[in-house]
Amino acid sequence: MHVRYITTLQEHYMNTSLTLKTNVTLDRGAVTVYTNDRYTLHAYQAGDALGDEAYIIETDKNLIMIELPPFHANLTGYVSYVKNLNKPLTDIMIAYHPSGYDYFPGAKLHMTATTVKAVQADGGIKGLIDNFIKVFGKSFDEKLPEPIADLK
């Protein structure tokens, strides 16, 4: 399912090639910024213990986030980065990385039906997060969003 909505995004936003614009180093991790005549792609490499990545598609009007970094230390700098883009973050698409959603209030969350099942008490994502909390403790954001299955 994750591949399907990424493919849809590619068809909608990525019909033209991207050009490297810049690299931005954050307190934790770095963002590589690519651009073309339709949008800007911000690719965040968290540099955390799990090698997490998250993406932002910047249009002329708004920001759309894909996935989230799950560690509090990364989220603090990432929130500042997003705010400095000076556009509203309207949507967050989550397939595998729901932790950290609460750092972006006001953005509409989107999930596939598979993701909704996986964040439930007996789901695979919930199981992973429970184990990550055992390993990483309070440095890992354990909060899970209310399931919303609106991605097909």
C-alpha positions as CSV (number, residue, x, y, z in Angstrom):
1,M,0.0,0.0,0.0
2,H,2.8,2.4,0.8
3,V,4.2,1.9,-2.7
4,R,0.8,2.7,-4.2
5,Y,0.4,6.1,-2.7
6,I,4.0,7.0,-3.3
7,T,3.5,5.9,-7.0
8,T,0.4,8.2,-7.1
9,L,2.5,11.1,-5.7
10,Q,5.1,10.4,-8.3
11,E,2.6,10.4,-11.1
12,H,1.1,13.7,-9.8
13,Y,4.2,15.6,-8.7
14,M,7.2,13.9,-10.1
15,N,6.7,13.9,-13.9
16,T,9.7,16.2,-14.3
17,S,13.3,15.5,-13.1
18,L,14.7,17.0,-9.9
19,T,17.8,19.1,-9.5
20,L,19.8,19.2,-6.3
21,K,19.3,22.6,-4.8
22,T,21.0,22.5,-1.4
23,N,21.9,20.5,1.7
24,V,20.8,21.7,5.1
25,T,22.4,20.4,8.3
26,L,20.2,20.3,11.3
27,D,21.2,19.7,14.9
28,R,20.3,16.0,14.3
29,G,20.3,14.8,10.7
30,A,20.3,16.7,7.4
31,V,17.9,17.7,4.7
32,T,18.7,17.4,1.0
33,V,16.6,19.7,-1.1
34,Y,15.7,19.0,-4.7
35,T,13.6,21.2,-7.0
36,N,12.0,21.4,-10.4
37,D,9.5,23.8,-12.0
38,R,6.5,22.2,-10.1
39,Y,7.6,21.6,-6.5
40,T,10.4,21.2,-4.1
41,L,11.3,17.9,-2.3
42,H,12.9,18.0,1.1
43,A,14.5,14.6,1.9
44,Y,15.3,14.4,5.7
45,Q,17.8,11.8,6.8
46,A,17.5,11.7,10.5
47,G,20.8,10.1,11.2
48,D,19.2,8.3,14.1
49,A,19.8,4.7,15.3
50,L,17.2,3.4,12.9
51,G,18.3,5.3,9.8
52,D,14.9,7.0,9.5
53,E,14.0,9.2,6.6
54,A,11.0,11.5,6.1
55,Y,10.0,13.7,3.1
56,I,8.2,17.0,2.5
57,I,6.7,17.9,-0.8
58,E,6.6,21.7,-1.0
59,T,4.2,23.3,-3.5
60,D,3.6,27.0,-4.1
61,K,0.8,26.9,-1.5
62,N,1.5,24.2,1.1
63,L,3.6,21.3,2.5
64,I,2.8,17.6,2.4
65,M,4.8,15.3,4.7
66,I,5.5,11.7,4.0
67,E,6.5,9.7,7.1
68,L,8.0,11.1,10.3
69,P,11.2,10.7,12.4
70,P,10.3,9.0,15.7
71,F,13.0,10.3,18.1
72,H,12.2,13.4,20.2
73,A,15.7,14.8,19.6
74,N,15.2,14.7,15.8
75,L,11.6,15.9,15.9
76,T,12.6,19.2,17.7
77,G,14.9,20.3,14.9
78,Y,12.6,18.9,12.1
79,V,9.7,21.0,13.5
80,S,11.9,24.1,13.3
81,Y,12.9,23.3,9.8
82,V,9.3,22.8,8.7
83,K,8.2,26.1,10.4
84,N,11.0,27.9,8.6
85,L,9.6,26.9,5.2
86,N,6.8,29.4,6.0
87,K,4.0,27.4,4.4
88,P,1.2,25.5,6.1
89,L,1.8,21.8,6.6
90,T,-1.6,20.5,5.5
91,D,-1.2,16.8,5.2
92,I,0.9,13.9,6.7
93,M,0.9,10.5,4.9
94,I,1.8,7.6,7.2
95,A,2.6,4.1,6.1
96,Y,5.2,2.9,8.5
97,H,6.3,5.7,10.8
98,P,3.5,7.1,12.9
99,S,5.5,8.2,15.9
100,G,6.0,12.0,15.9
101,Y,2.7,13.0,14.5
102,D,1.8,15.0,17.6
103,Y,4.6,17.4,16.9
104,F,2.6,18.7,13.9
105,P,-0.8,19.7,15.2
106,G,-3.3,20.9,12.6
107,A,-2.0,18.7,9.8
108,K,-4.5,16.1,8.4
109,L,-3.2,12.5,8.8
110,H,-3.7,10.0,6.1
111,M,-3.1,6.2,6.4
112,T,-3.9,3.1,4.4
113,A,-6.2,0.4,5.8
114,T,-3.1,-1.8,6.2
115,T,-1.4,0.9,8.4
116,V,-4.6,1.3,10.5
117,K,-4.5,-2.4,11.3
118,A,-0.7,-2.3,12.0
119,V,-1.1,0.5,14.6
120,Q,-3.8,-1.4,16.6
121,A,-2.9,-3.2,19.8
122,D,-2.0,-6.4,18.1
123,G,-0.5,-4.9,14.9
124,G,3.0,-5.0,13.5
125,I,3.8,-1.3,13.8
126,K,2.5,-1.2,17.4
127,G,4.7,-4.3,18.2
128,L,7.8,-2.6,16.7
129,I,7.1,0.6,18.6
130,D,6.7,-1.3,21.9
131,N,10.1,-3.0,21.3
132,F,11.7,0.3,20.3
133,I,10.6,1.8,23.6
134,K,12.2,-1.0,25.4
135,V,15.5,-0.4,23.6
136,F,15.5,3.4,23.3
137,G,13.4,4.4,26.3
138,K,11.9,7.9,26.5
139,S,14.0,9.2,23.6
140,F,11.5,7.4,21.3
141,D,8.1,9.0,20.7
142,E,5.6,6.2,21.7
143,K,2.4,8.1,20.9
144,L,0.2,6.6,18.1
145,P,-2.4,8.6,16.2
146,E,-6.0,7.7,15.9
147,P,-6.3,5.4,12.9
148,I,-7.7,7.1,9.8
149,A,-7.8,4.9,6.7
150,D,-8.3,7.3,3.8
151,L,-5.5,6.3,1.4
152,K,-6.4,3.7,-1.2
